[in-house]
Amino acid sequence: MEAELYFKKGINLISKDKYIKAISCFEKVLDIDPEYIEAIYNLGLAIHRLGNLDKAVRIYLRISIGSDL
C-alpha cells in the first residue's frame, strides 16, 4: 500500500513538471517493490524529461528484460 502512495505522488509531481521529486518517489516505490512496472516506466519518463536519454533507456530496458541495470 505504501508503494501505491509514493507512486501516486510521483505521477502528480510529473504532471507538475517536478521531475527530480518524482524520481525520488518512484525510487522509493522500487525500494518497496522492485517489479512495479508502472513505477519503472515513470522513473524512466522523468529521467528522460530531464534530458538524460541514455539513463532513461537503461531504465526502460528493465521492463523488457526484467533485470537491475
C-alpha positions as CSV (number, residue, x, y, z in Angstrom):
1,M,0.0,0.0,0.0
2,E,2.9,2.4,0.8
3,A,4.3,1.8,-2.7
4,E,1.0,2.9,-4.2
5,L,1.0,6.2,-2.3
6,Y,4.5,7.0,-3.4
7,F,3.5,6.1,-7.0
8,K,0.5,8.4,-7.0
9,K,2.6,11.2,-5.5
10,G,5.2,10.7,-8.3
11,I,2.6,10.8,-11.0
12,N,1.2,14.0,-9.5
13,L,4.7,15.5,-9.5
14,I,5.4,14.6,-13.1
15,S,2.2,16.3,-14.1
16,K,3.6,19.5,-12.5
17,D,7.0,19.1,-14.2
18,K,8.7,18.4,-10.9
19,Y,10.8,15.6,-12.2
20,I,13.5,15.4,-9.6
21,K,11.0,15.0,-6.8
22,A,9.1,12.5,-8.9
23,I,12.2,10.4,-9.4
24,S,12.6,10.3,-5.7
25,C,9.1,8.9,-5.3
26,F,9.5,6.3,-8.0
27,E,12.8,5.2,-6.4
28,K,11.0,4.7,-3.1
29,V,8.3,2.7,-4.8
30,L,11.0,0.5,-6.4
31,D,12.7,0.0,-3.0
32,I,9.5,-1.4,-1.7
33,D,8.5,-3.3,-4.9
34,P,11.3,-3.7,-7.5
35,E,8.9,-5.2,-10.0
36,Y,6.4,-2.4,-10.1
37,I,6.4,-1.9,-13.9
38,E,4.5,1.4,-13.9
39,A,7.0,2.9,-11.5
40,I,9.9,1.7,-13.6
41,Y,8.3,3.3,-16.7
42,N,7.6,6.6,-15.0
43,L,11.0,6.7,-13.4
44,G,12.4,6.4,-17.0
45,L,10.0,9.0,-18.2
46,A,11.0,11.5,-15.5
47,I,14.7,10.9,-16.2
48,H,14.1,11.3,-19.9
49,R,12.3,14.6,-19.4
50,L,15.3,15.9,-17.5
51,G,17.3,15.2,-20.7
52,N,19.2,12.0,-19.7
53,L,18.1,9.7,-22.6
54,D,20.9,7.1,-22.0
55,K,19.9,6.6,-18.4
56,A,16.2,6.6,-19.3
57,V,16.8,3.8,-21.9
58,R,18.6,1.7,-19.3
59,I,15.6,2.1,-17.0
60,Y,13.1,1.3,-19.8
61,L,15.1,-1.9,-20.6
62,R,14.4,-3.1,-17.0
63,I,10.8,-3.5,-18.1
64,S,11.6,-5.7,-21.1
65,I,14.4,-7.8,-19.7
66,G,13.4,-7.7,-16.0
67,S,16.9,-7.0,-14.6
68,D,18.5,-4.4,-12.5
69,L,20.8,-2.3,-14.7
